Amino acid sequence: MAEKVKKVFFGRAGTLLIHLGEDDKNQDGTAHVWMDRWKLSVMKDNKLQVMKTAPDIVLNIYDIENLLKADIYGIIQKFLEPQYDADKLYDYSAIKLSGQSCKIGLFADSIKEFIPGKIIQFRRTSSETDEQEKLDMKLACVEGALQYLRDRKYGFANVTAIRGIPALPYEIAATDHRGQMVKLIHHLDRERNGGAISRNMDDLTLKLYLNDADSVRHYSYTYQCTLNEFRPVTFEELQKEYPHIQQDETDIILDNEAKFFVWADRDKWGFFVLPVTRIKAELMVGIDKFFPFESDSWVLNFFDGTR
């Protein structure tokens, strides 16, 4: 619903009011967004009651801009303030705004905090006729990446790339012993990019599911191993090889219990699975296996000639 409201406000020039509800009020100058689903649990008279009738809500563009202003400024500040403090902003020949930042004027207003407004080139397309320009803006990052690879190959650029923890567009989940789905790698959460789930040693098979932002399943993986693949290890040896595994996570592993650690890899587009168990009070570790997030069997490549 928030996405629909954003598109109406910032995709249609001149929209000041939006009505949210099940019925179109047909008010002049007010856009209508239909609420197809509404369910809210409310504590009333010491009882939990379910409201299924959507209320009539009217939003105005000024309230929405006040709500977004701080977040958008924080995004711009994160990217431009270090360059501003180091007096490097004027080393850039151009700063392009693409995608939603072209349609939401708050982005340009935030940039004026760091760059004089008179040198900012900001133009928003008001119609759908200039499709080529829209495509060029969408591909600006791809073209920049290709230029970077070319310049590095021929020695035109000396760049130090620092890899951070990725914010993943997917989530990885598995079912626990109660049959409930447990998220191990969370969608767009840099802090929760790994987890663990336990299994009985009688069945060393772990089924993992790749879901999108709406928890819709796109792919499934299967990790299998045997007891012969495990080797004894001390916790110090285990942490030296896998520093993200903490001791309190291995101390609670019981005899004949296998704990599968799952984590996203910052250098590869995928995740690892590693089983750890305890047999007769001795810590044992299995073989880690890498699974790619995307497989050629279910994802179309942008450059495969089909688009």
Contacts in CASP RR format, 6 or more apart in sequence:
PFRMAT RR
TARGET T0000
AUTHOR 0000-0000-0000
METHOD contacts of the structure
MODEL  1
MAEKVKKVFFGRAGTLLIHLGEDDKNQDGTAHVWMDRWKLSVMKDNKLQV
MKTAPDIVLNIYDIENLLKADIYGIIQKFLEPQYDADKLYDYSAIKLSGQ
SCKIGLFADSIKEFIPGKIIQFRRTSSETDEQEKLDMKLACVEGALQYLR
DRKYGFANVTAIRGIPALPYEIAATDHRGQMVKLIHHLDRERNGGAISRN
MDDLTLKLYLNDADSVRHYSYTYQCTLNEFRPVTFEELQKEYPHIQQDET
DIILDNEAKFFVWADRDKWGFFVLPVTRIKAELMVGIDKFFPFESDSWVL
NFFDGTR
1 20 0 8 1.000
1 33 0 8 1.000
1 35 0 8 1.000
4 33 0 8 1.000
5 18 0 8 1.000
5 20 0 8 1.000
5 33 0 8 1.000
5 59 0 8 1.000
5 64 0 8 1.000
6 64 0 8 1.000
6 100 0 8 1.000
8 15 0 8 1.000
8 18 0 8 1.000
8 31 0 8 1.000
8 33 0 8 1.000
9 15 0 8 1.000
9 18 0 8 1.000
9 61 0 8 1.000
9 64 0 8 1.000
10 100 0 8 1.000
10 103 0 8 1.000
10 104 0 8 1.000
11 103 0 8 1.000
12 31 0 8 1.000
13 126 0 8 1.000
15 31 0 8 1.000
15 61 0 8 1.000
16 29 0 8 1.000
16 60 0 8 1.000
16 61 0 8 1.000
17 27 0 8 1.000
17 29 0 8 1.000
17 30 0 8 1.000
17 31 0 8 1.000
17 58 0 8 1.000
17 59 0 8 1.000
17 60 0 8 1.000
17 61 0 8 1.000
18 30 0 8 1.000
18 31 0 8 1.000
18 32 0 8 1.000
18 33 0 8 1.000
18 58 0 8 1.000
18 59 0 8 1.000
18 60 0 8 1.000
19 25 0 8 1.000
19 27 0 8 1.000
19 30 0 8 1.000
19 31 0 8 1.000
19 32 0 8 1.000
19 33 0 8 1.000
19 56 0 8 1.000
19 57 0 8 1.000
19 58 0 8 1.000
20 33 0 8 1.000
20 35 0 8 1.000
20 54 0 8 1.000
20 56 0 8 1.000
20 57 0 8 1.000
20 58 0 8 1.000
20 59 0 8 1.000
21 32 0 8 1.000
21 33 0 8 1.000
21 34 0 8 1.000
21 35 0 8 1.000
21 54 0 8 1.000
21 55 0 8 1.000
21 56 0 8 1.000
21 57 0 8 1.000
22 34 0 8 1.000
22 35 0 8 1.000
22 38 0 8 1.000
22 53 0 8 1.000
22 54 0 8 1.000
23 56 0 8 1.000
24 32 0 8 1.000
24 34 0 8 1.000
25 32 0 8 1.000
25 56 0 8 1.000
26 32 0 8 1.000
30 58 0 8 1.000
35 54 0 8 1.000
38 51 0 8 1.000
38 52 0 8 1.000
38 53 0 8 1.000
38 54 0 8 1.000
39 50 0 8 1.000
39 51 0 8 1.000
39 52 0 8 1.000
40 50 0 8 1.000
40 51 0 8 1.000
41 48 0 8 1.000
41 49 0 8 1.000
41 50 0 8 1.000
41 51 0 8 1.000
42 48 0 8 1.000
42 49 0 8 1.000
42 50 0 8 1.000
42 51 0 8 1.000
43 49 0 8 1.000
65 106 0 8 1.000
68 104 0 8 1.000
68 106 0 8 1.000
69 106 0 8 1.000
72 104 0 8 1.000
72 106 0 8 1.000
72 107 0 8 1.000
72 110 0 8 1.000
73 106 0 8 1.000
73 110 0 8 1.000
73 113 0 8 1.000
74 110 0 8 1.000
75 110 0 8 1.000
76 107 0 8 1.000
76 110 0 8 1.000
76 111 0 8 1.000
76 113 0 8 1.000
76 114 0 8 1.000
77 110 0 8 1.000
77 113 0 8 1.000
80 89 0 8 1.000
80 111 0 8 1.000
80 114 0 8 1.000
80 115 0 8 1.000
81 114 0 8 1.000
83 89 0 8 1.000
83 114 0 8 1.000
84 114 0 8 1.000
89 114 0 8 1.000
89 115 0 8 1.000
94 121 0 8 1.000
95 111 0 8 1.000
95 115 0 8 1.000
95 120 0 8 1.000
96 137 0 8 1.000
96 140 0 8 1.000
97 107 0 8 1.000
97 108 0 8 1.000
97 111 0 8 1.000
97 122 0 8 1.000
98 137 0 8 1.000
98 138 0 8 1.000
98 140 0 8 1.000
98 141 0 8 1.000
99 137 0 8 1.000
99 138 0 8 1.000
101 107 0 8 1.000
102 122 0 8 1.000
102 123 0 8 1.000
102 124 0 8 1.000
102 125 0 8 1.000
102 137 0 8 1.000
103 124 0 8 1.000
105 122 0 8 1.000
105 124 0 8 1.000
108 120 0 8 1.000
108 122 0 8 1.000
111 117 0 8 1.000
111 120 0 8 1.000
112 120 0 8 1.000
125 133 0 8 1.000
125 134 0 8 1.000
148 157 0 8 1.000
148 159 0 8 1.000
150 156 0 8 1.000
151 157 0 8 1.000
152 159 0 8 1.000
163 266 0 8 1.000
163 267 0 8 1.000
164 266 0 8 1.000
165 190 0 8 1.000
165 193 0 8 1.000
165 264 0 8 1.000
165 266 0 8 1.000
166 190 0 8 1.000
166 193 0 8 1.000
166 264 0 8 1.000
166 266 0 8 1.000
167 188 0 8 1.000
167 189 0 8 1.000
167 190 0 8 1.000
168 185 0 8 1.000
168 186 0 8 1.000
168 187 0 8 1.000
168 188 0 8 1.000
168 193 0 8 1.000
168 264 0 8 1.000
168 293 0 8 1.000
169 187 0 8 1.000
169 188 0 8 1.000
169 212 0 8 1.000
169 213 0 8 1.000
170 185 0 8 1.000
170 187 0 8 1.000
170 210 0 8 1.000
170 211 0 8 1.000
170 212 0 8 1.000
170 218 0 8 1.000
170 293 0 8 1.000
171 183 0 8 1.000
171 185 0 8 1.000
171 186 0 8 1.000
171 187 0 8 1.000
171 210 0 8 1.000
171 211 0 8 1.000
171 212 0 8 1.000
171 213 0 8 1.000
171 215 0 8 1.000
172 183 0 8 1.000
172 184 0 8 1.000
172 185 0 8 1.000
172 208 0 8 1.000
172 209 0 8 1.000
172 210 0 8 1.000
172 211 0 8 1.000
172 262 0 8 1.000
172 271 0 8 1.000
173 181 0 8 1.000
173 182 0 8 1.000
173 183 0 8 1.000
173 184 0 8 1.000
173 208 0 8 1.000
173 209 0 8 1.000
173 211 0 8 1.000
173 215 0 8 1.000
174 181 0 8 1.000
174 182 0 8 1.000
174 184 0 8 1.000
174 197 0 8 1.000
174 206 0 8 1.000
174 207 0 8 1.000
174 208 0 8 1.000
174 209 0 8 1.000
174 260 0 8 1.000
174 262 0 8 1.000
175 181 0 8 1.000
175 182 0 8 1.000
175 207 0 8 1.000
176 182 0 8 1.000
176 197 0 8 1.000
176 198 0 8 1.000
177 198 0 8 1.000
177 199 0 8 1.000
177 200 0 8 1.000
181 209 0 8 1.000
182 197 0 8 1.000
183 192 0 8 1.000
184 194 0 8 1.000
184 195 0 8 1.000
184 196 0 8 1.000
184 197 0 8 1.000
184 208 0 8 1.000
184 262 0 8 1.000
185 192 0 8 1.000
185 193 0 8 1.000
185 194 0 8 1.000
185 195 0 8 1.000
185 262 0 8 1.000
185 263 0 8 1.000
185 264 0 8 1.000
185 271 0 8 1.000
186 192 0 8 1.000
186 193 0 8 1.000
186 194 0 8 1.000
187 211 0 8 1.000
187 212 0 8 1.000
187 213 0 8 1.000
188 213 0 8 1.000
193 263 0 8 1.000
193 264 0 8 1.000
194 244 0 8 1.000
194 261 0 8 1.000
194 262 0 8 1.000
194 263 0 8 1.000
194 264 0 8 1.000
194 271 0 8 1.000
195 261 0 8 1.000
195 262 0 8 1.000
195 263 0 8 1.000
196 249 0 8 1.000
196 259 0 8 1.000
196 260 0 8 1.000
196 261 0 8 1.000
196 262 0 8 1.000
197 206 0 8 1.000
197 259 0 8 1.000
197 260 0 8 1.000
197 262 0 8 1.000
198 253 0 8 1.000
198 257 0 8 1.000
198 258 0 8 1.000
198 259 0 8 1.000
198 260 0 8 1.000
199 205 0 8 1.000
199 206 0 8 1.000
199 257 0 8 1.000
199 258 0 8 1.000
199 259 0 8 1.000
199 260 0 8 1.000
200 256 0 8 1.000
200 257 0 8 1.000
200 258 0 8 1.000
201 227 0 8 1.000
201 256 0 8 1.000
201 257 0 8 1.000
201 258 0 8 1.000
201 277 0 8 1.000
204 224 0 8 1.000
204 225 0 8 1.000
204 226 0 8 1.000
204 227 0 8 1.000
204 258 0 8 1.000
204 275 0 8 1.000
205 222 0 8 1.000
205 223 0 8 1.000
205 224 0 8 1.000
206 222 0 8 1.000
206 223 0 8 1.000
206 224 0 8 1.000
206 260 0 8 1.000
206 273 0 8 1.000
206 275 0 8 1.000
207 220 0 8 1.000
207 221 0 8 1.000
207 222 0 8 1.000
208 220 0 8 1.000
208 221 0 8 1.000
208 222 0 8 1.000
208 223 0 8 1.000
208 262 0 8 1.000
208 273 0 8 1.000
208 291 0 8 1.000
209 217 0 8 1.000
209 219 0 8 1.000
209 220 0 8 1.000
209 221 0 8 1.000
210 217 0 8 1.000
210 218 0 8 1.000
210 219 0 8 1.000
210 220 0 8 1.000
210 221 0 8 1.000
210 293 0 8 1.000
211 217 0 8 1.000
211 218 0 8 1.000
212 218 0 8 1.000
218 298 0 8 1.000
219 295 0 8 1.000
219 298 0 8 1.000
221 291 0 8 1.000
223 260 0 8 1.000
223 273 0 8 1.000
223 275 0 8 1.000
223 289 0 8 1.000
223 291 0 8 1.000
225 275 0 8 1.000
225 286 0 8 1.000
225 287 0 8 1.000
229 286 0 8 1.000
229 287 0 8 1.000
230 275 0 8 1.000
230 277 0 8 1.000
230 279 0 8 1.000
230 284 0 8 1.000
230 285 0 8 1.000
230 286 0 8 1.000
231 284 0 8 1.000
231 285 0 8 1.000
231 286 0 8 1.000
232 282 0 8 1.000
232 283 0 8 1.000
232 284 0 8 1.000
233 283 0 8 1.000
233 284 0 8 1.000
233 285 0 8 1.000
234 283 0 8 1.000
235 247 0 8 1.000
235 250 0 8 1.000
235 283 0 8 1.000
238 245 0 8 1.000
238 250 0 8 1.000
238 276 0 8 1.000
238 283 0 8 1.000
238 285 0 8 1.000
239 245 0 8 1.000
239 247 0 8 1.000
242 261 0 8 1.000
242 274 0 8 1.000
242 288 0 8 1.000
244 263 0 8 1.000
245 261 0 8 1.000
245 274 0 8 1.000
245 276 0 8 1.000
249 259 0 8 1.000
249 261 0 8 1.000
250 259 0 8 1.000
250 276 0 8 1.000
250 283 0 8 1.000
253 259 0 8 1.000
253 276 0 8 1.000
253 277 0 8 1.000
253 278 0 8 1.000
253 283 0 8 1.000
254 278 0 8 1.000
255 278 0 8 1.000
255 279 0 8 1.000
255 280 0 8 1.000
255 281 0 8 1.000
256 277 0 8 1.000
256 278 0 8 1.000
256 279 0 8 1.000
257 277 0 8 1.000
257 278 0 8 1.000
258 275 0 8 1.000
258 276 0 8 1.000
258 277 0 8 1.000
259 275 0 8 1.000
259 276 0 8 1.000
259 277 0 8 1.000
260 273 0 8 1.000
260 274 0 8 1.000
260 275 0 8 1.000
260 276 0 8 1.000
261 273 0 8 1.000
261 274 0 8 1.000
261 275 0 8 1.000
261 276 0 8 1.000
262 271 0 8 1.000
262 272 0 8 1.000
262 273 0 8 1.000
263 271 0 8 1.000
263 272 0 8 1.000
264 270 0 8 1.000
264 271 0 8 1.000
265 271 0 8 1.000
265 272 0 8 1.000
265 290 0 8 1.000
268 290 0 8 1.000
268 292 0 8 1.000
269 292 0 8 1.000
269 293 0 8 1.000
269 294 0 8 1.000
270 290 0 8 1.000
270 291 0 8 1.000
270 292 0 8 1.000
270 293 0 8 1.000
271 290 0 8 1.000
271 291 0 8 1.000
271 293 0 8 1.000
272 288 0 8 1.000
272 289 0 8 1.000
272 290 0 8 1.000
272 291 0 8 1.000
273 288 0 8 1.000
273 289 0 8 1.000
273 291 0 8 1.000
274 285 0 8 1.000
274 286 0 8 1.000
274 287 0 8 1.000
274 288 0 8 1.000
274 289 0 8 1.000
275 285 0 8 1.000
275 286 0 8 1.000
276 283 0 8 1.000
276 284 0 8 1.000
276 285 0 8 1.000
276 286 0 8 1.000
277 283 0 8 1.000
277 284 0 8 1.000
277 286 0 8 1.000
278 284 0 8 1.000
300 306 0 8 1.000
300 307 0 8 1.000
END
